[in-house]
């Protein structure tokens, strides 16, 4: 866990995070939750970046959702979530903005440029969430793309494993040249399906614009 500017960041593995701040509990892409993270049902807001099984996982959502939970998801996820019985789903496309439960949310495109897993036409997402006057950018599953420049984050959560997303070297270049977080970067998307902590370490060594904090999975 990392406590930064009165915001707690818990890495749940892969692209999954639990973020606690300002009395809110936020989940992003929960997948293969550990036993310690199951049956919490404490989510105020859940973000789903796209429709792949390791991001939109109903088996994991049932452990975090309650009647008060709002879901914010890429538009391609809406039908699947509603068919599974989720009542409140806010579908977003790249460039969209909305406010829910007092939080300002921006949708940023996430796609591949040199592989076919995440086509631009699918409108898969990253998210910028502003909480405690801190802009948090979860990049989603993406390559180095120009849309990242719109995020202007204080804290960036960035995939580093390669194969389906940026390599550690590509992620560091994207961070240094486009994302440019003001405060902090946290690597993700390793250690579950592809990638290892070595990718996170390589990323940390190559980033020059801000500190990098490698979290332990909880």
PASEBA-1860 file (N, C-alpha, C; in nm, 3 decimals):
! residues 218
1> XXXXXXXX> 0.084/-0.119/0.000/0.000/0.000/0.000/0.088/0.124/0.000 ~ 0.043/0.224/-0.072/0.111/0.352/-0.075/0.012/0.459/-0.031 ~ 0.052/0.539/0.068/-0.029/0.653/0.113/0.034/0.779/0.055 ~ -0.037/0.841/-0.037/0.017/0.958/-0.107/-0.088/1.069/-0.106 ~ -0.058/1.182/-0.046/-0.148/1.297/-0.045/-0.287/1.257/0.008 ~ -0.287/1.178/0.115/-0.409/1.129/0.179/-0.492/1.042/0.085 ~ -0.426/0.978/-0.007/-0.488/0.880/-0.097/-0.413/0.748/-0.079 ~ -0.484/0.641/-0.053/-0.423/0.509/-0.039/-0.436/0.431/-0.169
9> XXXXXXXX> -0.323/0.385/-0.220/-0.320/0.303/-0.341/-0.288/0.158/-0.302 ~ -0.377/0.068/-0.333/-0.356/-0.075/-0.311/-0.354/-0.142/-0.448 ~ -0.244/-0.211/-0.480/-0.237/-0.283/-0.607/-0.292/-0.423/-0.586 ~ -0.392/-0.459/-0.667/-0.460/-0.588/-0.655/-0.405/-0.692/-0.751 ~ -0.300/-0.656/-0.823/-0.244/-0.743/-0.925/-0.294/-0.703/-1.063 ~ -0.212/-0.733/-1.165/-0.246/-0.704/-1.304/-0.273/-0.554/-1.320 ~ -0.390/-0.514/-1.371/-0.425/-0.372/-1.384/-0.516/-0.327/-1.271 ~ -0.533/-0.409/-1.169/-0.632/-0.383/-1.065/-0.579/-0.298/-0.951
17> XXXXXXXX> -0.660/-0.200/-0.910/-0.626/-0.116/-0.796/-0.749/-0.093/-0.709 ~ -0.723/-0.073/-0.581/-0.822/-0.023/-0.487/-0.766/0.107/-0.433 ~ -0.844/0.213/-0.447/-0.799/0.346/-0.408/-0.896/0.401/-0.304 ~ -0.842/0.444/-0.190/-0.924/0.499/-0.082/-0.886/0.645/-0.061 ~ -0.986/0.732/-0.069/-0.962/0.874/-0.049/-1.094/0.946/-0.028 ~ -1.091/1.048/0.057/-1.206/1.135/0.077/-1.333/1.056/0.110 ~ -1.316/0.949/0.187/-1.429/0.868/0.228/-1.484/0.777/0.121 ~ -1.418/0.768/0.006/-1.464/0.685/-0.105/-1.371/0.565/-0.125
25> XXXXXXXX> -1.431/0.454/-0.170/-1.354/0.336/-0.206/-1.374/0.311/-0.355 ~ -1.264/0.316/-0.428/-1.266/0.305/-0.574/-1.191/0.181/-0.617 ~ -1.248/0.106/-0.708/-1.179/-0.007/-0.769/-1.161/0.020/-0.917 ~ -1.049/-0.028/-0.970/-1.024/-0.022/-1.114/-0.984/-0.162/-1.160 ~ -1.059/-0.216/-1.255/-1.027/-0.344/-1.320/-0.991/-0.455/-1.221 ~ -1.075/-0.483/-1.122/-1.042/-0.593/-1.029/-1.043/-0.728/-1.101 ~ -0.936/-0.807/-1.078/-0.922/-0.936/-1.147/-0.838/-1.030/-1.062 ~ -0.887/-1.152/-1.046/-0.819/-1.254/-0.965/-0.782/-1.198/-0.828
33> XXXXXXXX> -0.883/-1.147/-0.760/-0.860/-1.091/-0.627/-0.808/-1.198/-0.531 ~ -0.715/-1.158/-0.447/-0.665/-1.249/-0.345/-0.776/-1.277/-0.244 ~ -0.760/-1.381/-0.165/-0.861/-1.413/-0.063/-0.881/-1.297/0.034 ~ -0.774/-1.226/0.062/-0.783/-1.112/0.156/-0.868/-0.999/0.101 ~ -0.884/-0.994/-0.032/-0.961/-0.886/-0.095/-1.102/-0.929/-0.133 ~ -1.137/-1.054/-0.109/-1.268/-1.103/-0.149/-1.374/-1.070/-0.044 ~ -1.500/-1.067/-0.092/-1.617/-1.047/-0.004/-1.611/-0.915/0.072 ~ -1.552/-0.814/0.012/-1.549/-0.681/0.075/-1.679/-0.605/0.050
41> XXXXXXXX> -1.725/-0.609/-0.074/-1.849/-0.541/-0.114/-1.854/-0.398/-0.061 ~ -1.743/-0.327/-0.082/-1.726/-0.193/-0.025/-1.707/-0.085/-0.130 ~ -1.729/-0.117/-0.257/-1.700/-0.021/-0.363/-1.805/0.089/-0.371 ~ -1.759/0.213/-0.375/-1.845/0.324/-0.411/-1.851/0.338/-0.563 ~ -1.733/0.329/-0.626/-1.724/0.338/-0.772/-1.630/0.230/-0.822 ~ -1.668/0.165/-0.932/-1.580/0.070/-1.000/-1.558/0.117/-1.143 ~ -1.432/0.122/-1.185/-1.398/0.157/-1.322/-1.358/0.030/-1.399 ~ -1.412/0.015/-1.520/-1.379/-0.097/-1.607/-1.326/-0.039/-1.737
49> XXXXXXXX> -1.200/-0.067/-1.769/-1.135/-0.003/-1.883/-1.175/-0.061/-2.017 ~ -1.207/-0.192/-2.020/-1.251/-0.254/-2.145/-1.306/-0.392/-2.118 ~ -1.348/-0.461/-2.224/-1.431/-0.580/-2.208/-1.354/-0.712/-2.202 ~ -1.222/-0.711/-2.199/-1.149/-0.837/-2.189/-1.167/-0.899/-2.050 ~ -1.159/-1.032/-2.044/-1.194/-1.105/-1.922/-1.109/-1.066/-1.801 ~ -0.988/-1.017/-1.827/-0.898/-0.981/-1.717/-0.916/-0.836/-1.672 ~ -1.022/-0.773/-1.720/-1.056/-0.637/-1.679/-1.204/-0.628/-1.641 ~ -1.288/-0.690/-1.722/-1.429/-0.703/-1.689/-1.452/-0.846/-1.641
57> XXXXXXXX> -1.440/-0.866/-1.512/-1.451/-0.999/-1.450/-1.568/-1.000/-1.353 ~ -1.678/-1.060/-1.394/-1.795/-1.064/-1.306/-1.765/-1.143/-1.180 ~ -1.679/-1.244/-1.190/-1.644/-1.322/-1.071/-1.579/-1.234/-0.965 ~ -1.504/-1.136/-1.008/-1.438/-1.046/-0.913/-1.528/-0.929/-0.874 ~ -1.608/-0.881/-0.966/-1.698/-0.770/-0.934/-1.794/-0.806/-0.821 ~ -1.836/-0.931/-0.816/-1.931/-0.970/-0.711/-1.870/-0.958/-0.572 ~ -1.737/-0.954/-0.563/-1.670/-0.941/-0.433/-1.656/-0.795/-0.389 ~ -1.675/-0.700/-0.481/-1.651/-0.560/-0.446/-1.778/-0.476/-0.451
65> XXXXXXXX> -1.878/-0.518/-0.527/-1.997/-0.436/-0.547/-2.099/-0.450/-0.435 ~ -2.174/-0.342/-0.416/-2.289/-0.343/-0.326/-2.401/-0.263/-0.394 ~ -2.512/-0.245/-0.324/-2.625/-0.173/-0.383/-2.592/-0.027/-0.410 ~ -2.491/0.027/-0.340/-2.458/0.168/-0.358/-2.354/0.191/-0.467 ~ -2.303/0.086/-0.527/-2.191/0.097/-0.620/-2.233/0.154/-0.755 ~ -2.157/0.250/-0.802/-2.170/0.300/-0.939/-2.058/0.241/-1.023 ~ -2.091/0.200/-1.145/-1.988/0.150/-1.236/-1.969/0.250/-1.350 ~ -1.843/0.280/-1.378/-1.806/0.363/-1.492/-1.720/0.275/-1.582
73> XXXXXXXX> -1.763/0.259/-1.707/-1.699/0.159/-1.793/-1.690/0.208/-1.936 ~ -1.596/0.150/-2.010/-1.596/0.170/-2.155/-1.731/0.128/-2.210 ~ -1.779/0.202/-2.308/-1.914/0.179/-2.360/-1.933/0.036/-2.409 ~ -1.826/-0.027/-2.458/-1.837/-0.164/-2.507/-1.871/-0.264/-2.397 ~ -1.859/-0.223/-2.271/-1.887/-0.312/-2.158/-2.031/-0.305/-2.109 ~ -2.105/-0.203/-2.150/-2.234/-0.173/-2.088/-2.333/-0.288/-2.101 ~ -2.349/-0.343/-2.221/-2.448/-0.450/-2.241/-2.415/-0.572/-2.157 ~ -2.287/-0.608/-2.152/-2.248/-0.726/-2.074/-2.275/-0.704/-1.925
81> XXXXXXXX> -2.247/-0.585/-1.876/-2.271/-0.557/-1.734/-2.420/-0.557/-1.703 ~ -2.499/-0.497/-1.788/-2.644/-0.492/-1.764/-2.707/-0.630/-1.772 ~ -2.659/-0.712/-1.864/-2.712/-0.848/-1.875/-2.676/-0.932/-1.755 ~ -2.570/-0.891/-1.684/-2.530/-0.962/-1.561/-2.604/-0.907/-1.439 ~ -2.692/-0.809/-1.461/-2.774/-0.760/-1.351/-2.725/-0.634/-1.284 ~ -2.622/-0.570/-1.340/-2.573/-0.445/-1.282/-2.670/-0.332/-1.320 ~ -2.721/-0.262/-1.220/-2.826/-0.163/-1.244/-2.772/-0.031/-1.297 ~ -2.668/0.022/-1.233/-2.617/0.154/-1.268/-2.482/0.144/-1.338
89> XXXXXXXX> -2.483/0.170/-1.468/-2.360/0.166/-1.547/-2.352/0.294/-1.629 ~ -2.242/0.365/-1.615/-2.216/0.484/-1.695/-2.116/0.447/-1.804 ~ -2.161/0.439/-1.927/-2.073/0.406/-2.038/-2.004/0.530/-2.091 ~ -1.875/0.520/-2.120/-1.797/0.634/-2.169/-1.721/0.598/-2.296 ~ -1.696/0.700/-2.377/-1.612/0.691/-2.495/-1.492/0.783/-2.475 ~ -1.384/0.761/-2.549/-1.268/0.850/-2.537/-1.308/0.996/-2.554 ~ -1.260/1.080/-2.464/-1.292/1.222/-2.468/-1.410/1.262/-2.383 ~ -1.490/1.164/-2.340/-1.606/1.195/-2.255/-1.562/1.240/-2.116
97> XXXXXXXX> -1.649/1.318/-2.052/-1.629/1.360/-1.913/-1.760/1.342/-1.839 ~ -1.751/1.308/-1.714/-1.870/1.303/-1.630/-1.829/1.322/-1.485 ~ -1.930/1.343/-1.401/-1.908/1.351/-1.257/-2.001/1.252/-1.190 ~ -1.949/1.174/-1.098/-2.031/1.081/-1.022/-1.980/1.076/-0.879 ~ -2.071/1.079/-0.786/-2.038/1.077/-0.643/-1.931/1.182/-0.607 ~ -1.944/1.297/-0.671/-1.855/1.408/-0.639/-1.718/1.401/-0.703 ~ -1.697/1.305/-0.793/-1.567/1.291/-0.857/-1.574/1.328/-1.004 ~ -1.476/1.405/-1.050/-1.465/1.438/-1.191/-1.387/1.327/-1.262
105> XXXXXXXX> -1.442/1.279/-1.375/-1.385/1.165/-1.446/-1.369/1.201/-1.593 ~ -1.255/1.167/-1.649/-1.228/1.188/-1.791/-1.187/1.055/-1.854 ~ -1.237/1.030/-1.973/-1.203/0.907/-2.045/-1.096/0.938/-2.150 ~ -0.988/0.860/-2.145/-0.876/0.876/-2.238/-0.866/0.749/-2.324 ~ -0.844/0.765/-2.452/-0.831/0.648/-2.539/-0.718/0.556/-2.492 ~ -0.736/0.426/-2.518/-0.633/0.325/-2.490/-0.637/0.224/-2.604 ~ -0.525/0.209/-2.676/-0.526/0.118/-2.790/-0.383/0.079/-2.830 ~ -0.376/-0.024/-2.913/-0.247/-0.070/-2.965/-0.215/-0.002/-3.097
113> XXXXXXXX> -0.086/0.018/-3.118/-0.040/0.075/-3.244/0.039/-0.025/-3.328 ~ 0.094/-0.128/-3.265/0.177/-0.225/-3.338/0.138/-0.369/-3.307 ~ 0.015/-0.388/-3.261/-0.042/-0.520/-3.232/-0.193/-0.509/-3.240 ~ -0.264/-0.621/-3.236/-0.407/-0.619/-3.269/-0.499/-0.650/-3.152 ~ -0.448/-0.651/-3.031/-0.531/-0.693/-2.916/-0.632/-0.586/-2.874 ~ -0.595/-0.461/-2.891/-0.680/-0.350/-2.846/-0.691/-0.248/-2.960 ~ -0.779/-0.275/-3.056/-0.791/-0.184/-3.171/-0.845/-0.047/-3.130 ~ -0.800/0.055/-3.196/-0.847/0.190/-3.167/-0.998/0.201/-3.186
121> XXXXXXXX> -1.051/0.130/-3.284/-1.194/0.138/-3.316/-1.283/0.085/-3.203 ~ -1.227/0.005/-3.112/-1.306/-0.050/-3.001/-1.340/0.054/-2.894 ~ -1.267/0.163/-2.892/-1.288/0.269/-2.792/-1.267/0.220/-2.649 ~ -1.164/0.137/-2.630/-1.125/0.098/-2.495/-1.063/0.220/-2.426 ~ -1.056/0.215/-2.293/-1.028/0.339/-2.220/-0.916/0.330/-2.119 ~ -0.859/0.445/-2.091/-0.794/0.478/-1.965/-0.882/0.582/-1.899 ~ -0.857/0.609/-1.771/-0.938/0.704/-1.698/-0.850/0.804/-1.623 ~ -0.897/0.928/-1.616/-0.840/1.025/-1.523/-0.947/1.055/-1.418
129> XXXXXXXX> -0.914/1.030/-1.292/-1.004/1.056/-1.181/-0.940/1.165/-1.095 ~ -1.016/1.268/-1.064/-0.965/1.375/-0.978/-1.025/1.360/-0.839 ~ -0.939/1.341/-0.740/-0.983/1.325/-0.602/-0.877/1.386/-0.511 ~ -0.921/1.456/-0.407/-0.829/1.530/-0.319/-0.737/1.622/-0.400 ~ -0.794/1.685/-0.503/-0.718/1.775/-0.592/-0.600/1.707/-0.658 ~ -0.609/1.576/-0.672/-0.503/1.497/-0.736/-0.559/1.427/-0.858 ~ -0.494/1.445/-0.972/-0.537/1.379/-1.096/-0.465/1.245/-1.106 ~ -0.543/1.138/-1.106/-0.490/1.002/-1.115/-0.526/0.946/-1.251
137> XXXXXXXX> -0.425/0.904/-1.327/-0.444/0.850/-1.462/-0.414/0.702/-1.462 ~ -0.518/0.621/-1.486/-0.501/0.477/-1.509/-0.504/0.459/-1.660 ~ -0.391/0.420/-1.718/-0.377/0.424/-1.864/-0.451/0.312/-1.936 ~ -0.497/0.209/-1.864/-0.560/0.096/-1.931/-0.459/0.016/-2.010 ~ -0.509/-0.066/-2.101/-0.421/-0.149/-2.185/-0.392/-0.073/-2.313 ~ -0.271/-0.020/-2.322/-0.241/0.073/-2.431/-0.095/0.066/-2.472 ~ -0.069/0.116/-2.591/0.065/0.147/-2.635/0.091/0.296/-2.614 ~ 0.205/0.341/-2.659/0.243/0.482/-2.653/0.162/0.556/-2.759
145> XXXXXXXX> 0.064/0.637/-2.716/-0.027/0.703/-2.809/-0.036/0.854/-2.778 ~ -0.068/0.936/-2.876/-0.070/1.081/-2.853/-0.177/1.126/-2.755 ~ -0.286/1.052/-2.744/-0.395/1.091/-2.654/-0.350/1.099/-2.508 ~ -0.243/1.029/-2.473/-0.191/1.034/-2.336/-0.157/1.176/-2.290 ~ -0.125/1.261/-2.385/-0.082/1.396/-2.350/-0.194/1.477/-2.285 ~ -0.320/1.433/-2.305/-0.434/1.505/-2.248/-0.454/1.472/-2.101 ~ -0.389/1.368/-2.050/-0.415/1.323/-1.913/-0.364/1.424/-1.809 ~ -0.244/1.475/-1.830/-0.184/1.574/-1.739/-0.200/1.534/-1.592
153> XXXXXXXX> -0.151/1.415/-1.556/-0.178/1.363/-1.422/-0.076/1.408/-1.317 ~ -0.118/1.396/-1.193/-0.024/1.400/-1.082/0.035/1.262/-1.058 ~ -0.050/1.159/-1.070/-0.009/1.020/-1.050/-0.052/0.939/-1.172 ~ 0.037/0.857/-1.227/0.006/0.775/-1.344/0.028/0.628/-1.312 ~ -0.070/0.545/-1.347/-0.064/0.400/-1.335/-0.049/0.345/-1.477 ~ 0.065/0.281/-1.504/0.106/0.257/-1.643/0.143/0.110/-1.665 ~ 0.091/0.047/-1.774/0.127/-0.093/-1.803/0.268/-0.104/-1.858 ~ 0.339/-0.213/-1.819/0.482/-0.221/-1.853/0.526/-0.359/-1.905
161> XXXXXXXX> 0.435/-0.453/-1.924/0.476/-0.592/-1.945/0.511/-0.628/-2.089 ~ 0.471/-0.545/-2.186/0.483/-0.586/-2.325/0.375/-0.687/-2.362 ~ 0.389/-0.750/-2.477/0.297/-0.848/-2.537/0.164/-0.784/-2.576 ~ 0.083/-0.746/-2.479/-0.048/-0.685/-2.507/-0.046/-0.534/-2.492 ~ 0.056/-0.482/-2.427/0.066/-0.340/-2.394/0.210/-0.295/-2.420 ~ 0.245/-0.178/-2.371/0.381/-0.128/-2.386/0.482/-0.216/-2.312 ~ 0.601/-0.226/-2.366/0.712/-0.282/-2.290/0.755/-0.181/-2.184 ~ 0.840/-0.224/-2.093/0.891/-0.133/-1.990/0.962/-0.014/-2.054
169> XXXXXXXX> 1.039/-0.039/-2.159/1.111/0.069/-2.226/1.015/0.166/-2.294 ~ 0.913/0.110/-2.361/0.813/0.195/-2.428/0.733/0.276/-2.325 ~ 0.699/0.211/-2.214/0.622/0.279/-2.110/0.702/0.395/-2.050 ~ 0.830/0.372/-2.027/0.914/0.479/-1.972/0.924/0.596/-2.070 ~ 0.938/0.565/-2.197/0.945/0.673/-2.297/0.813/0.751/-2.301 ~ 0.701/0.677/-2.300/0.570/0.744/-2.301/0.554/0.833/-2.179 ~ 0.600/0.785/-2.065/0.588/0.862/-1.942/0.675/0.987/-1.948 ~ 0.799/0.970/-1.992/0.892/1.083/-1.996/0.854/1.189/-2.099
177> XXXXXXXX> 0.796/1.145/-2.211/0.774/1.237/-2.322/0.630/1.284/-2.337 ~ 0.532/1.204/-2.292/0.392/1.239/-2.316/0.312/1.256/-2.187 ~ 0.318/1.159/-2.098/0.232/1.160/-1.979/0.284/1.261/-1.877 ~ 0.411/1.257/-1.849/0.480/1.354/-1.762/0.406/1.379/-1.630 ~ 0.390/1.277/-1.547/0.322/1.298/-1.419/0.397/1.399/-1.333 ~ 0.321/1.480/-1.259/0.384/1.582/-1.177/0.445/1.524/-1.050 ~ 0.392/1.410/-1.003/0.431/1.361/-0.871/0.487/1.219/-0.871 ~ 0.423/1.127/-0.944/0.450/0.985/-0.917/0.401/0.897/-1.031
185> XXXXXXXX> 0.470/0.785/-1.052/0.424/0.680/-1.144/0.427/0.545/-1.074 ~ 0.329/0.461/-1.107/0.321/0.325/-1.052/0.304/0.229/-1.169 ~ 0.395/0.131/-1.185/0.381/0.034/-1.293/0.274/-0.071/-1.263 ~ 0.213/-0.124/-1.369/0.109/-0.227/-1.355/0.116/-0.320/-1.476 ~ 0.023/-0.413/-1.483/0.011/-0.510/-1.593/0.137/-0.596/-1.603 ~ 0.167/-0.663/-1.492/0.275/-0.762/-1.491/0.248/-0.858/-1.376 ~ 0.309/-0.976/-1.384/0.303/-1.070/-1.273/0.180/-1.157/-1.267 ~ 0.084/-1.142/-1.359/-0.035/-1.226/-1.357/-0.046/-1.307/-1.486
193> XXXXXXXX> -0.060/-1.240/-1.599/-0.072/-1.309/-1.728/0.060/-1.305/-1.803 ~ 0.118/-1.186/-1.810/0.250/-1.170/-1.873/0.331/-1.073/-1.787 ~ 0.461/-1.074/-1.809/0.548/-0.979/-1.742/0.584/-1.020/-1.601 ~ 0.684/-0.952/-1.545/0.734/-0.982/-1.412/0.780/-0.853/-1.344 ~ 0.820/-0.867/-1.219/0.868/-0.751/-1.146/0.991/-0.689/-1.213 ~ 1.064/-0.770/-1.289/1.179/-0.717/-1.362/1.136/-0.606/-1.458 ~ 1.019/-0.621/-1.519/0.968/-0.516/-1.607/0.943/-0.388/-1.528 ~ 0.886/-0.401/-1.409/0.862/-0.284/-1.325/0.993/-0.217/-1.286
201> XXXXXXXX> 1.095/-0.298/-1.255/1.225/-0.243/-1.217/1.291/-0.172/-1.335 ~ 1.281/-0.232/-1.454/1.338/-0.167/-1.573/1.270/-0.033/-1.597 ~ 1.138/-0.032/-1.586/1.061/0.091/-1.600/1.111/0.197/-1.502 ~ 1.127/0.160/-1.378/1.172/0.255/-1.275/1.309/0.313/-1.310 ~ 1.398/0.230/-1.360/1.532/0.276/-1.392/1.534/0.377/-1.506 ~ 1.436/0.365/-1.597/1.436/0.448/-1.718/1.354/0.576/-1.705 ~ 1.268/0.583/-1.606/1.184/0.703/-1.588/1.266/0.815/-1.527 ~ 1.256/0.932/-1.586/1.335/1.046/-1.539/1.248/1.163/-1.491
209> XXXXXXXX> 1.119/1.164/-1.521/1.038/1.283/-1.495/0.975/1.286/-1.355 ~ 0.972/1.171/-1.287/0.909/1.167/-1.155/0.954/1.040/-1.082 ~ 0.931/1.032/-0.952/0.959/0.908/-0.880/0.866/0.795/-0.928 ~ 0.917/0.673/-0.916/0.838/0.553/-0.948/0.829/0.468/-0.823 ~ 0.708/0.427/-0.788/0.686/0.342/-0.671/0.631/0.209/-0.718 ~ 0.702/0.100/-0.687/0.657/-0.035/-0.722/0.582/-0.092/-0.603 ~ 0.454/-0.123/-0.623/0.372/-0.176/-0.515/0.379/-0.327/-0.510 ~ 0.357/-0.383/-0.392/0.341/-0.526/-0.375/0.193/-0.561/-0.388
217> XX> 0.166/-0.673/-0.449/0.027/-0.715/-0.467/-0.036/-0.748/-0.332 ~ -0.160/-0.707/-0.313/-0.229/-0.733/-0.187/-0.341/-0.835/-0.208
END
